[in-house]
Amino acid sequence: MMRKVIIFGIDGADWNLINSSIKSGSLMVFNEVIQNGFSGALISTIPPFSLPAWTSIFTGTNPGKHGITDIIIREKRVFKIATSNYRMVEPIWCYLSYKGLKSIIVNEPTTFPPEIINGIMISGMMTPSRSSNFAFPSTIISELKRVTEGYWYEVPNEYYKLIGKDRGKAFNLLNQFATKTFKAGMYLAQNYEWNLLVMILTSTDRLQHFYFNYPEYVKKHYQFIDKMLNDLLNLAISEDAQLIIVSDHGFKPIKYHFNVNALLKRLGFQKRKLPRDLFGRVNPRFRSQFKDLFSKIGLLTKRYLNENREDAAFAKTASGIHFSNMLDDIKKRILTKILINNLSKVKGPDGKSPIKEVFKREEIIWGSYVNRAPEIILLCNEGYEASSDPFTLEIFELPFYKRVRLTGGHRPKGIFLAYGSSIRKHCATKEYIFAWDVAPILLHMLGLAIPDYMDGRVLKEIFKEGSEPAIRSIKYKYRTEQERIRLRLKALSKRRII
């Protein structure tokens, strides 16, 4: 018996947005899946960012194990942009390849460079601009370009230019982006063999960052996706495949950027040279444009990937605060207490705290690659998003990206839906499903054992009473010494890349 599973990833999909649309009479296919399937809330990684979250979803492990702790990761004194080269745990498509099962993976964010798998892989958002190496096997590229009339692995930069000038035209570009991703996935699913089909739409994330306060556009795009889901549902029924719909995180409104480096400067933990401070006085909207330009020519990229040797504490991304390697463990512990104390006292322009929770990294991630993450990890309240702007002296500013006002940001609570012949009907769980639970659930659906290194678990309550996956006991695969050596050698070879 050949089992099949489809994963439809919708980046940033949020229950608040879906439920409000269903109540207004739209999203009929989503409603069908909810009424005749299993639904629950997925809890993302902390911070709830796409790269660590999707990697947890497809490895069954937390970021401290798989190593993709953020879009920028730290290795001793060097910061690196995270790609699949730095993923230290094999994703499920590699595991399936060893078992002789075929996978089709379309637009997963951390799949560049594309891996050699038993199947087809089309890389996602970390693919460099104008890269021709975005698929395995490379021979599939010409087919994709023909079928999609030019494949996009990211929304064109023109999108950001259009938002401020013509919001409707920018919105149409997003719909084109989603269509090309979906067309590619459906074409491959209908013309090639597969046991696992993964399609991820990232258009929703790009939409909600800038259109969150334009609910009519958000609703229209979800209606657009609802039609796609109808086609996918028909495919799942025709193939007797189990369907999982999942997001990597949810979304919330934001009004302000909380500039972490500005706070650290004010507390005396950063020493800045005059040109840096002068540039920080530029209006945040125009500063965002200059930063984008400098990044394109490599000036800012080099700075971001260097250690801030003159600073005791600094933020490289919105995830949290790194400490200087010049500090010993005692000084780091003292600094942690000071910063946590000061962060708890910060108040925003509305009189509320921008910080929901402050974590020491070891409190929320575990594994061999914890040190890639900041020592202090931040989770912001609704209305706020942390920023790692290295220039500004203002602790709070209006949020901009490429001169466009940001109105939406990530929150940890995403969506999880399952539908199929083996899935319970009209069942909604109040129990949280963690990002790293998805891989074990999927493997059990395919009749495979769960590797012992995975952090996630199989939720048996998903399955219909009396169905084969409900009756079948959960099996675990314990690695042999030979397998441990192979995985260790693979990890070491990746470190040499670093």
C-alpha positions in Angstrom: 0.0 0.0 0.0 1.5 3.3 -1.1 0.7 6.0 1.4 0.7 9.7 0.4 0.8 13.0 2.3 0.4 16.6 1.1 1.6 19.5 3.1 0.2 22.9 2.1 2.2 25.6 3.9 0.7 29.1 4.1 3.4 31.4 5.5 2.0 33.5 8.3 -1.6 32.2 8.1 -3.5 33.2 11.2 -6.7 31.8 12.8 -8.0 35.3 13.5 -7.9 36.2 9.8 -9.3 32.9 8.7 -12.2 32.7 11.2 -13.3 36.3 10.5 -13.5 35.6 6.8 -15.4 32.3 7.4 -17.9 34.2 9.6 -18.5 36.7 6.8 -19.4 33.9 4.4 -16.1 33.4 2.5 -13.4 30.8 2.5 -15.8 28.0 1.9 -13.1 25.4 1.2 -11.2 26.3 4.4 -14.6 25.9 6.2 -15.1 22.5 4.5 -11.7 21.3 5.8 -12.4 22.6 9.3 -15.9 21.0 9.4 -14.8 17.6 8.0 -11.3 17.5 9.4 -9.0 18.2 12.4 -7.9 21.7 13.4 -5.8 23.3 16.1 -3.3 26.0 16.8 0.3 25.5 15.9 2.9 27.1 18.2 5.9 28.4 16.3 9.5 28.6 17.4 10.6 31.6 19.6 11.3 33.9 17.9 8.4 33.1 15.5 10.5 33.6 12.3 10.1 31.7 9.1 13.5 30.0 8.8 13.7 28.4 12.2 10.0 27.6 12.2 9.8 25.9 8.8 13.1 24.0 9.6 11.5 22.8 12.8 8.4 21.7 10.9 10.4 19.6 8.5 13.1 18.2 10.8 10.9 17.5 13.9 13.5 19.3 16.1 13.9 22.6 17.9 16.3 25.3 16.5 19.0 24.4 19.0 19.3 21.0 17.4 18.8 21.9 13.7 20.9 25.0 13.9 18.8 27.5 11.9 18.1 29.7 14.8 17.4 32.8 12.7 18.1 34.3 9.2 21.6 35.2 10.5 23.4 32.6 12.7 26.5 32.9 14.8 29.5 30.6 14.6 32.1 31.7 17.2 33.2 35.2 16.0 31.5 35.0 12.6 27.9 35.6 11.6 26.5 33.8 8.6 23.4 34.0 6.5 21.4 30.8 7.1 21.0 28.5 4.1 20.4 24.7 3.8 24.2 24.3 4.2 23.8 25.2 7.9 20.9 22.9 8.6 22.5 20.3 10.9 19.6 17.8 11.1 18.3 16.0 8.0 14.8 17.0 6.9 12.1 14.5 6.2 12.7 14.5 2.5 16.2 13.1 3.1 14.8 10.5 5.5 12.2 9.5 2.9 14.9 9.2 0.2 16.7 6.6 2.4 13.5 4.7 2.5 13.0 4.8 -1.2 10.1 7.2 -1.1 9.8 10.2 -3.5 9.2 13.8 -2.5 8.3 17.0 -4.4 9.3 20.1 -2.4 8.2 23.5 -3.8 9.2 26.9 -2.2 10.4 25.7 1.2 12.3 28.8 2.6 15.5 27.0 3.7 16.1 24.7 0.7 18.8 26.8 -1.1 21.1 25.4 -2.3 18.7 22.6 -3.5 19.6 19.1 -2.2 20.0 15.9 -4.1 16.9 13.9 -3.1 14.8 11.1 -4.4 12.4 13.4 -6.2 12.2 17.1 -7.1 13.1 20.2 -5.1 12.4 23.9 -6.0 14.2 26.2 -3.5 12.5 29.1 -1.7 13.1 32.5 -0.2 16.9 32.2 0.6 17.6 31.7 -3.1 20.0 34.5 -4.2 18.6 37.0 -6.7 18.8 35.9 -10.4 20.2 32.5 -9.3 19.9 29.8 -12.0 20.6 27.1 -9.5 17.2 26.8 -7.8 16.0 23.3 -8.6 17.0 19.7 -8.4 17.3 18.1 -10.9 18.3 21.2 -12.9 16.6 19.8 -15.9 13.2 20.6 -14.4 13.8 24.4 -14.6 12.9 24.7 -18.3 9.6 22.9 -17.6 8.8 25.1 -14.7 9.5 28.3 -16.7 7.2 27.1 -19.4 4.4 26.0 -17.2 4.4 29.1 -15.0 5.4 31.6 -17.7 8.5 32.4 -15.8 9.0 31.0 -12.3 9.5 33.3 -9.3 11.0 32.0 -6.1 10.4 35.4 -4.4 8.1 38.3 -5.0 9.8 40.8 -7.4 11.4 43.9 -5.9 8.9 45.9 -7.9 6.3 44.9 -5.4 7.8 47.1 -2.7 8.1 50.0 -5.1 4.5 49.7 -6.1 2.9 49.5 -2.6 3.3 53.2 -1.9 2.3 54.2 -5.5 -0.4 51.8 -6.6 -1.5 49.3 -3.9 -3.8 47.5 -6.3 -1.0 46.7 -8.8 1.3 45.6 -6.0 -1.5 43.3 -4.8 -1.8 41.8 -8.3 1.9 41.0 -8.2 1.4 39.0 -5.0 -1.4 37.1 -6.6 0.9 36.3 -9.6 3.6 35.1 -7.2 1.2 32.8 -5.4 -0.1 31.5 -8.7 3.3 30.6 -10.1 4.2 28.7 -6.9 0.9 26.8 -7.0 1.0 26.1 -10.7 4.6 24.7 -10.3 3.5 22.4 -7.4 0.3 21.1 -9.2 2.2 20.5 -12.5 4.9 18.5 -10.7 2.3 16.6 -8.6 0.3 15.6 -11.8 3.3 14.6 -13.9 5.8 13.0 -11.5 5.6 10.3 -8.8 5.5 11.3 -5.2 4.8 10.1 -1.7 5.2 13.5 -0.1 4.1 16.7 -1.8 5.1 20.0 -0.1 3.9 23.4 -1.4 4.5 26.6 0.5 3.0 29.9 -0.3 5.0 32.9 1.1 2.8 35.5 -0.6 0.7 35.7 2.5 3.6 36.7 4.6 4.7 39.4 2.2 1.0 40.6 2.0 0.4 40.8 5.8 3.5 42.8 6.6 2.3 45.7 4.5 -1.5 45.2 4.1 -2.4 44.2 7.7 -4.4 47.4 8.1 -6.1 46.9 4.7 -8.4 44.0 5.6 -10.2 44.0 2.2 -6.9 43.0 0.5 -6.0 40.4 3.0 -9.5 38.9 2.7 -9.2 38.9 -1.1 -5.9 37.1 -1.1 -7.2 34.4 1.3 -10.2 33.9 -1.0 -7.6 33.5 -3.8 -5.9 30.8 -1.8 -9.2 29.2 -1.0 -9.7 28.4 -4.7 -6.2 26.8 -4.8 -7.1 24.8 -1.7 -10.1 23.5 -3.6 -7.8 22.1 -6.3 -5.5 20.6 -3.7 -8.4 19.0 -1.9 -9.5 17.4 -5.1 -6.0 16.1 -5.7 -5.8 14.7 -2.2 -9.1 12.9 -2.6 -8.1 11.5 -6.0 -4.8 10.2 -4.7 -6.3 9.1 -1.3 -3.6 11.4 0.3 -3.8 12.8 3.8 -3.7 16.6 3.7 -2.0 18.9 6.2 -2.4 22.7 6.1 0.1 24.5 8.3 1.6 27.9 8.9 5.0 28.7 10.4 3.6 31.5 12.6 0.6 33.9 12.8 0.3 37.6 12.4 -0.4 40.7 14.6 -0.7 44.4 14.0 2.4 46.5 14.7 2.7 50.3 15.1 6.3 50.8 16.3 9.7 49.4 15.9 11.5 48.8 19.2 15.1 49.6 18.4 17.1 47.2 20.5 20.5 48.7 19.6 19.3 52.2 20.5 18.4 51.0 24.0 21.8 49.2 24.4 23.6 52.4 23.3 21.6 54.5 25.9 22.5 51.9 28.6 26.2 52.3 27.7 26.8 48.9 26.2 27.7 50.2 22.7 30.4 52.5 21.5 29.5 54.1 18.2 31.6 56.2 15.8 30.2 59.6 14.7 29.2 58.7 11.1 27.0 55.8 12.4 25.2 58.1 14.8 24.8 60.8 12.1 23.2 58.3 9.7 20.9 57.3 12.5 19.4 60.8 12.6 18.0 60.3 9.1 14.2 59.8 8.8 13.5 56.1 9.3 11.6 55.9 6.0 14.5 57.2 4.0 17.0 55.3 6.1 15.3 52.1 5.2 15.8 52.9 1.5 19.5 53.7 2.0 20.0 50.5 4.0 18.4 48.5 1.1 20.7 50.2 -1.4 23.8 49.6 0.8 22.8 46.0 1.2 22.6 45.5 -2.5 26.2 46.7 -3.0 27.4 44.7 0.0 28.3 47.5 2.3 25.8 46.7 5.1 26.0 42.9 4.6 29.7 42.9 5.5 29.0 45.0 8.6 26.1 42.8 9.7 28.2 39.7 9.4 31.1 41.0 11.4 31.2 40.9 15.2 30.6 44.2 16.9 34.0 44.1 18.7 33.5 47.5 20.3 30.1 46.6 21.8 29.4 44.5 24.9 25.9 43.7 23.6 24.3 44.1 20.2 21.4 42.9 18.1 22.0 41.5 14.6 18.4 40.6 13.9 15.1 41.1 15.5 15.4 37.9 17.5 17.4 39.2 20.5 20.7 40.3 21.9 24.2 38.9 21.4 27.1 39.4 23.8 30.7 40.1 22.9 33.0 37.1 22.8 35.4 39.3 24.8 33.2 38.8 27.9 33.8 35.9 30.2 31.0 33.8 31.6 30.7 35.8 34.8 30.4 39.1 33.0 27.8 37.5 30.7 25.7 36.4 33.6 25.9 39.9 35.2 25.0 41.5 31.8 22.1 39.1 31.4 20.6 40.2 34.7 21.1 43.9 34.0 19.5 43.7 30.6 16.5 41.6 31.6 15.9 44.1 34.4 16.1 47.1 32.1 14.0 45.5 29.4 11.2 44.9 31.8 11.1 48.6 32.6 10.9 49.9 29.0 7.7 51.6 28.1 6.6 52.5 24.5 4.9 55.6 23.1 1.5 54.2 24.2 2.7 53.7 27.7 2.7 49.9 27.3 5.7 47.5 27.4 7.0 46.5 24.0 8.3 43.2 25.5 5.9 40.3 26.2 8.7 38.0 27.4 12.4 37.9 27.7 14.2 34.5 27.6 17.7 33.3 28.2 18.2 31.2 25.1 18.7 27.9 27.0 15.2 28.3 28.5 13.5 27.8 25.1 16.0 26.0 22.8 18.3 23.0 23.4 20.8 21.0 21.5 24.4 21.2 20.0 23.8 24.5 18.2 22.3 26.7 20.9 25.3 29.0 20.7 24.2 30.1 17.2 21.3 32.1 18.8 21.5 35.3 20.8 22.1 35.0 24.5 18.8 36.9 25.2 15.8 36.2 23.0 12.9 38.7 22.8 9.2 38.2 22.2 7.3 41.5 21.6 3.8 42.4 22.5 1.1 43.3 19.9 1.7 46.7 18.4 5.5 46.3 18.6 8.3 44.5 16.6 11.9 44.4 17.6 14.4 45.9 15.2 18.2 45.5 14.9 18.8 48.8 13.2 22.4 49.6 14.0 22.2 53.3 13.4 19.2 55.0 15.0 19.4 56.6 18.4 15.6 56.5 18.9 14.3 53.6 20.9 10.9 53.8 19.2 10.2 54.7 15.6 7.6 54.1 13.0 8.4 50.8 11.2 9.6 50.8 7.6 11.1 48.4 5.1 12.4 49.6 1.8 10.6 52.9 2.4 7.3 51.1 2.9 5.4 51.3 6.2 5.1 48.0 8.0 1.7 47.3 9.6 1.9 43.6 10.5 4.4 41.4 12.3 4.8 37.8 13.4 3.2 36.2 16.4 3.8 32.6 17.6 0.3 31.2 17.1 -0.2 29.8 13.6 -2.7 27.2 12.1 -2.8 23.5 11.8 -5.4 21.5 9.8 -5.6 17.9 8.7 -8.0 16.3 6.2 -8.3 12.9 4.7 -9.8 9.4 4.8 -7.9 8.7 8.1 -8.6 12.0 9.8 -11.2 12.7 12.4 -14.1 14.8 11.3 -15.2 18.1 12.9 -12.6 17.9 15.6 -10.9 20.9 17.0 -8.3 20.5 19.7 -7.4 23.1 22.4 -4.1 21.4 22.9 -1.2 23.2 21.2 0.6 21.5 18.4 4.3 22.5 18.3 6.2 23.2 15.0 8.4 20.1 15.6 5.3 17.9 16.0 4.5 18.1 12.3 7.3 15.8 11.0 6.5 12.9 13.4 2.8 13.2 12.5 3.7 13.1 8.8 6.1 10.1 9.2 3.4 8.2 11.1 0.9 8.9 8.3 3.4 7.4 5.8 3.9 4.3 8.0 7.4 5.1 9.0 9.2 5.0 12.3 10.0 8.3 14.2 13.8 8.9 14.5 14.8 9.1 18.2 16.4 12.5 17.8 13.1 14.2 17.0 11.7 16.5 19.7 8.1 16.2 18.4 5.4 13.7 19.0 2.6 12.0 17.1 -0.9 13.2 18.1 -3.0 10.1 17.8 -6.1 12.1 18.4 -5.8 13.4 14.9 -6.8 10.1 13.4 -10.3 8.7 12.9 -11.2 5.9 15.3 -10.6 2.5 13.7 -8.4 4.0 10.9 -5.1 2.3 10.1 -2.8 5.0 11.6 -5.0 5.2 14.7 -4.7 1.4 15.2 -1.0 1.1 14.3 1.3 1.7 17.2 3.9 4.5 16.9 7.3 3.1 16.1 10.6 4.8 16.9 13.9 4.3 15.1 17.0 4.3 17.3 20.2 5.1 15.5 22.8 2.4 15.2 26.4 3.4 15.9 27.1 3.4 12.2 24.3 5.9 11.6 25.5 8.1 14.4 29.0 8.2 12.8 27.5 9.0 9.4 25.4 11.8 10.7 28.4 13.1 12.8 30.6 13.1 9.7 27.9 15.0 7.8 27.7 17.6 10.5 31.5 18.0 10.5 31.5 18.4 6.8 28.9 21.2 7.0 31.0 22.9 9.7 33.9 23.0 7.3 31.6 25.0 4.9 31.1 27.5 7.7 
